[in-house]
Amino acid sequence: MTPWVVAAALGNEWLKIASRYVRDASGSYNGCIILINMLTLITMIMWLTEIVYKRCKTKDTPSED
């Protein structure tokens, strides 16, 4: 098993545990949906930051012609 598969499996387990805790503490699924949406938003922001950084980095690098 590759490290990515293990990390994904552990991440999914963490999300299941966290969402179960939020659901039990709040008594509804609204908190779970908000938690999952917040984590998705954080992930998207991190990916967007990485994409912008890589594009700016490649533009600054002189091409080898």
N, C-alpha and C positions, 0 to 999 in steps of 0.2 A: 504494500500500500504506500502510495506517495505521501509526502508531508502535506500536500494541498488537500488531499482527500481526508486525512486525519483532522486537519484544521477546520475544514468545512463541516465535518461530522461533529466536532466539539463545539463549533459555533452554533450549529443548529440545536444542539442539546442545551447550550446556555440560553438561547432564545426561548426554547420551550419552557425551561425552568423559570426564567424571568417573567414570561407572559403568564404562566400559571400562577406565580406569586402575585402579580399585579391583578389578575382576574379575581383571585381569592380575597385579596385585601380590599378591592374596590367593590366587589359583588357584581360587576358587569364586564362586558367585553369591550366597552369604550376605552378603558385604560390600556388594554392589550393592543388595540388597533392604533392608538396614539403612540405607544411605545414602538411598535413595529414601523410605523411611518417615520418617527423621529430617527430611528436607526438607519432606515433607507435613505433619508435625507442627508444624514451625516456621511454615509457611504458615497452618495452621489456628489456631494461637495468635495470629498477627498479625491474622487476620480477626476472631477472637472479640474481641480487644482493641479493634479498630476499631468493631465493632458495639456493644459495651458503652459505649464512649466517646460514640458518636453518640446512643445512647438516653439516657444521663445528661445530655448536653448539651441535648437537646430537652426533657427534663423540667425543667431549670433555667431555660429560656427562657420568659418569660411569654407566654401566648397573646394574640393580637390580637382581642379580642371587643369 
